[in-house]
């Protein structure tokens, strides 16, 4: 009997050891995958920090910025750069921050008449930086904090480029490679090293962030529980981008047109495209409210394109797929003409109703760039 009990115990011990080995084997891929992601995120953060320091070093070597007098630092901000920086300086040196913000809403020093600078110009970034500087009581010179904040945002832009390439390729090695290409072609991708206070220096990092989030949202395998938080982050990134640059509406127009083409070709689900259109609309309307209901955004082409494209996608039938190639191209051309006609008709109607002509100089500028008119 004792021998038989011993024989029975041996298989139990063997099963326990086999189970523990299987558990260890199951944990090994999870640990390896976690280590892979942690390494990728660490590399992304390290490259972003190094890129910000690299831009600051270039700026320092070019102007010896931290060692020259304050007035010479300010003179280095040429043309409209110094104009935008002046608002930041005004808020930093104001007796009370709230009083300084109120003064911006009754600005009588910029033009011959009293204007609301927060409505007229995209200067919320200066307000935010001045608030952070005063809140934390930083000991560094205000202009150095301003410059270093812009360079830090370029690190954010680089990390978003890294993340977008990682999402598209499935490996962070592609992200590192895209960062290398971005740095090599830096003169063609940014002007931040010699034009720091420009609106694009603040806005483009949030555009890259928005593009990374949109890329994640459009992935086919994204879980349902991640979709709403991702859309919320897309809204915040779009809001910060549009709030800081007056040309954001044209970037959104190109983005919405690309989404429309993909949805029209049945390459993207209409529901996701409509969700992104809703985010675009809410972000632009929020910017309108924050800029004291400035009419330029209400009369923008993007807010006219979105309802027209939604209507056309709703009316799109499945019978288009059954047509021949020539007829399909003909139908697509007719739809494109109908979309453009509806967009311009809606835009003209909105401008007539609200009496908006503030963006006329932008269209003259664009036409002049293409040689189609006199920008003056």
MOTABEL-V58815 format. One record per residue. N is the residue number from 1. RES is the residue in one small letter. SS is DSSP state (~ for helix, > for strand, _ for the rest). PHI is phi in degrees with one decimal (none if undefined). Layout:
# MOTABEL-V58815
N | RES | SS | PHI
N | RES | SS | PHI
This chain:
# MOTABEL-V58815
1 | x | _ | none
2 | x | ~ | -61.7
3 | x | ~ | -63.7
4 | x | ~ | -67.9
5 | x | ~ | -65.5
6 | x | ~ | -61.6
7 | x | ~ | -65.2
8 | x | ~ | -71.9
9 | x | ~ | -72.3
10 | x | ~ | -60.0
11 | x | ~ | -62.4
12 | x | ~ | -63.4
13 | x | ~ | -61.9
14 | x | ~ | -64.4
15 | x | ~ | -65.9
16 | x | ~ | -62.8
17 | x | ~ | -65.0
18 | x | ~ | -66.4
19 | x | ~ | -65.1
20 | x | ~ | -64.5
21 | x | ~ | -65.4
22 | x | ~ | -66.4
23 | x | ~ | -60.9
24 | x | ~ | -63.1
25 | x | ~ | -65.0
26 | x | ~ | -70.7
27 | x | ~ | -75.4
28 | x | ~ | -59.9
29 | x | ~ | -63.6
30 | x | ~ | -64.7
31 | x | ~ | -64.7
32 | x | ~ | -64.3
33 | x | ~ | -68.1
34 | x | ~ | -62.5
35 | x | ~ | -63.3
36 | x | ~ | -63.6
37 | x | ~ | -68.6
38 | x | ~ | -62.8
39 | x | ~ | -63.6
40 | x | ~ | -62.9
41 | x | ~ | -65.9
42 | x | ~ | -63.1
43 | x | ~ | -64.0
44 | x | ~ | -61.7
45 | x | ~ | -65.0
46 | x | ~ | -65.2
47 | x | ~ | -65.5
48 | x | ~ | -63.9
49 | x | ~ | -64.8
50 | x | ~ | -64.9
51 | x | ~ | -67.8
52 | x | ~ | -61.7
53 | x | ~ | -65.5
54 | x | ~ | -64.9
55 | x | ~ | -64.7
56 | x | ~ | -65.7
57 | x | ~ | -66.2
58 | x | ~ | -60.1
59 | x | ~ | -65.2
60 | x | ~ | -67.0
61 | x | ~ | -66.6
62 | x | ~ | -77.2
63 | x | ~ | -118.1
64 | x | _ | 55.0
65 | x | ~ | -64.0
66 | x | ~ | -77.3
67 | x | ~ | -115.2
68 | x | _ | -94.6
69 | x | _ | -69.9
70 | x | ~ | -60.0
71 | x | ~ | -65.6
72 | x | ~ | -71.2
73 | x | ~ | -62.0
74 | x | ~ | -69.1
75 | x | ~ | -64.6
76 | x | _ | -66.4
77 | x | _ | -86.6
78 | x | _ | -84.9
79 | x | _ | 49.1
80 | x | ~ | -72.5
81 | x | ~ | -61.5
82 | x | ~ | -65.8
83 | x | ~ | -62.0
84 | x | ~ | -70.0
85 | x | ~ | -64.6
86 | x | ~ | -61.7
87 | x | ~ | -68.4
88 | x | ~ | -62.4
89 | x | ~ | -64.0
90 | x | ~ | -62.7
91 | x | ~ | -71.9
92 | x | ~ | -64.5
93 | x | _ | -96.1
94 | x | _ | -67.6
95 | x | _ | -61.6
96 | x | _ | -134.9
97 | x | ~ | -63.8
98 | x | ~ | -62.4
99 | x | ~ | -65.6
100 | x | ~ | -64.6
101 | x | ~ | -65.9
102 | x | ~ | -62.2
103 | x | ~ | -63.8
104 | x | ~ | -66.5
105 | x | ~ | -76.9
106 | x | _ | -131.1
107 | x | > | -82.9
108 | x | _ | -117.4
109 | x | _ | -105.6
110 | x | _ | -86.3
111 | x | _ | -123.9
112 | x | _ | -72.5
113 | x | _ | -128.9
114 | x | _ | -76.8
115 | x | > | -129.0
116 | x | _ | -97.2
117 | x | ~ | -64.6
118 | x | ~ | -67.8
119 | x | ~ | -85.3
120 | x | ~ | -79.7
121 | x | _ | -123.6
122 | x | _ | -92.1
123 | x | _ | -125.3
124 | x | ~ | -65.8
125 | x | ~ | -66.3
126 | x | ~ | -65.8
127 | x | ~ | -63.7
128 | x | ~ | -65.3
129 | x | ~ | -65.5
130 | x | ~ | -65.0
131 | x | ~ | -65.0
132 | x | ~ | -65.3
133 | x | ~ | -61.9
134 | x | ~ | -75.0
135 | x | ~ | -65.2
136 | x | ~ | -92.1
137 | x | _ | 56.2
138 | x | _ | -66.0
139 | x | _ | -87.8
140 | x | _ | -71.3
141 | x | _ | -61.4
142 | x | ~ | -55.9
143 | x | ~ | -71.0
144 | x | ~ | -69.5
145 | x | ~ | -63.0
146 | x | ~ | -61.2
147 | x | ~ | -66.6
148 | x | ~ | -67.2
149 | x | ~ | -65.6
150 | x | ~ | -65.7
151 | x | ~ | -66.2
152 | x | ~ | -64.7
153 | x | ~ | -64.9
154 | x | ~ | -67.2
155 | x | ~ | -63.9
156 | x | ~ | -60.8
157 | x | ~ | -61.0
158 | x | ~ | -65.8
159 | x | ~ | -65.4
160 | x | ~ | -70.6
161 | x | ~ | -61.5
162 | x | ~ | -58.9
163 | x | ~ | -65.8
164 | x | ~ | -63.7
165 | x | ~ | -64.4
166 | x | ~ | -63.1
167 | x | ~ | -66.2
168 | x | ~ | -74.4
169 | x | ~ | -99.3
170 | x | _ | 88.6
171 | x | _ | -140.7
172 | x | ~ | -77.0
173 | x | ~ | -62.4
174 | x | ~ | -65.9
175 | x | ~ | -62.5
176 | x | ~ | -63.6
177 | x | ~ | -66.4
178 | x | ~ | -65.2
179 | x | ~ | -63.8
180 | x | ~ | -60.6
181 | x | ~ | -63.8
182 | x | ~ | -63.9
183 | x | ~ | -69.9
184 | x | ~ | -62.0
185 | x | _ | -97.2
186 | x | ~ | -54.9
187 | x | ~ | -60.3
188 | x | ~ | -95.5
189 | x | ~ | -111.4
190 | x | _ | -155.3
191 | x | _ | -117.4
192 | x | _ | -69.1
193 | x | _ | -72.1
194 | x | _ | -129.3
195 | x | _ | -140.2
196 | x | _ | -66.1
197 | x | _ | -77.8
198 | x | _ | -60.6
199 | x | ~ | -64.0
200 | x | ~ | -67.6
201 | x | ~ | -65.6
202 | x | ~ | -86.0
203 | x | ~ | -84.6
204 | x | ~ | -60.6
205 | x | ~ | -57.0
206 | x | ~ | -76.7
207 | x | ~ | -66.4
208 | x | ~ | -62.9
209 | x | ~ | -64.7
210 | x | ~ | -63.1
211 | x | ~ | -65.4
212 | x | ~ | -64.0
213 | x | ~ | -67.9
214 | x | ~ | -63.7
215 | x | ~ | -59.9
216 | x | ~ | -64.9
217 | x | ~ | -67.3
218 | x | _ | -82.4
219 | x | _ | -66.2
220 | x | _ | -70.8
221 | x | _ | -97.5
222 | x | _ | -69.7
223 | x | _ | -63.8
224 | x | ~ | -63.7
225 | x | ~ | -71.0
226 | x | ~ | -90.9
227 | x | ~ | -69.6
228 | x | ~ | -67.1
229 | x | ~ | -59.3
230 | x | ~ | -65.5
231 | x | ~ | -63.1
232 | x | ~ | -63.3
233 | x | ~ | -67.0
234 | x | ~ | -61.6
235 | x | ~ | -61.2
236 | x | ~ | -64.2
237 | x | ~ | -64.9
238 | x | ~ | -65.3
239 | x | ~ | -62.7
240 | x | ~ | -66.8
241 | x | ~ | -68.5
242 | x | ~ | -71.1
243 | x | ~ | -71.7
244 | x | ~ | -107.5
245 | x | _ | -147.2
246 | x | _ | -71.5
247 | x | _ | -90.5
248 | x | ~ | -62.7
249 | x | ~ | -61.3
250 | x | ~ | -74.9
251 | x | ~ | -65.0
252 | x | ~ | -63.8
253 | x | ~ | -63.6
254 | x | ~ | -63.9
255 | x | ~ | -65.2
256 | x | ~ | -65.9
257 | x | ~ | -65.0
258 | x | ~ | -64.4
259 | x | ~ | -63.5
260 | x | ~ | -62.5
261 | x | ~ | -62.4
262 | x | ~ | -67.0
263 | x | ~ | -70.7
264 | x | ~ | -64.6
265 | x | _ | -83.9
266 | x | _ | 62.6
267 | x | _ | -93.7
268 | x | _ | -131.8
269 | x | _ | -67.1
270 | x | ~ | -61.6
271 | x | ~ | -63.1
272 | x | ~ | -68.4
273 | x | ~ | -66.1
274 | x | ~ | -63.8
275 | x | ~ | -63.9
276 | x | ~ | -67.6
277 | x | ~ | -62.2
278 | x | ~ | -63.4
279 | x | ~ | -64.7
280 | x | ~ | -57.5
281 | x | ~ | -63.8
282 | x | ~ | -64.9
283 | x | ~ | -65.1
284 | x | ~ | -68.2
285 | x | ~ | -68.1
286 | x | ~ | -66.3
287 | x | ~ | -63.8
288 | x | ~ | -59.0
289 | x | ~ | -66.4
290 | x | ~ | -67.6
291 | x | _ | -95.6
292 | x | _ | 56.2
293 | x | _ | 57.8
294 | x | _ | -65.3
295 | x | ~ | -82.5
296 | x | ~ | -63.4
297 | x | ~ | -71.4
298 | x | ~ | -61.8
299 | x | _ | -96.3
300 | x | _ | -76.3
301 | x | ~ | -68.7
302 | x | ~ | -63.6
303 | x | ~ | -71.8
304 | x | ~ | -91.4
305 | x | ~ | -71.5
306 | x | ~ | -60.9
307 | x | ~ | -65.3
308 | x | ~ | -65.9
309 | x | ~ | -70.2
310 | x | ~ | -63.3
311 | x | ~ | -61.7
312 | x | ~ | -68.3
313 | x | ~ | -68.4
314 | x | ~ | -67.6
315 | x | ~ | -85.5
316 | x | _ | -65.9
317 | x | _ | -101.1
318 | x | ~ | -76.4
319 | x | ~ | -69.7
320 | x | ~ | -64.3
321 | x | _ | -64.7
322 | x | _ | -79.2
323 | x | _ | -76.6
324 | x | _ | -71.4
325 | x | ~ | -62.1
326 | x | ~ | -64.7
327 | x | ~ | -67.8
328 | x | ~ | -64.6
329 | x | ~ | -63.8
330 | x | ~ | -65.5
331 | x | ~ | -66.1
332 | x | ~ | -62.8
333 | x | ~ | -64.0
334 | x | ~ | -63.6
335 | x | ~ | -65.6
336 | x | ~ | -64.1
337 | x | ~ | -64.8
338 | x | ~ | -64.2
339 | x | ~ | -64.5
340 | x | ~ | -64.1
341 | x | ~ | -64.7
342 | x | ~ | -65.3
343 | x | ~ | -63.4
344 | x | ~ | -69.1
345 | x | ~ | -66.1
346 | x | ~ | -65.8
347 | x | ~ | -64.6
348 | x | ~ | -64.7
349 | x | ~ | -65.2
350 | x | ~ | -63.6
351 | x | ~ | -65.8
352 | x | ~ | -67.7
353 | x | ~ | -67.8
354 | x | ~ | -91.9
355 | x | _ | 64.3
356 | x | _ | -102.1
357 | x | _ | -139.4
358 | x | _ | -70.3
359 | x | _ | -98.0
360 | x | ~ | -62.7
361 | x | ~ | -67.7
362 | x | ~ | -67.7
363 | x | ~ | -67.4
364 | x | ~ | -64.6
365 | x | ~ | -63.7
366 | x | ~ | -65.6
367 | x | ~ | -63.9
368 | x | ~ | -64.9
369 | x | ~ | -64.0
370 | x | _ | -91.0
371 | x | _ | 71.0
372 | x | _ | -106.6
373 | x | _ | -177.4
374 | x | _ | -93.5
375 | x | _ | -64.6
376 | x | _ | -89.3
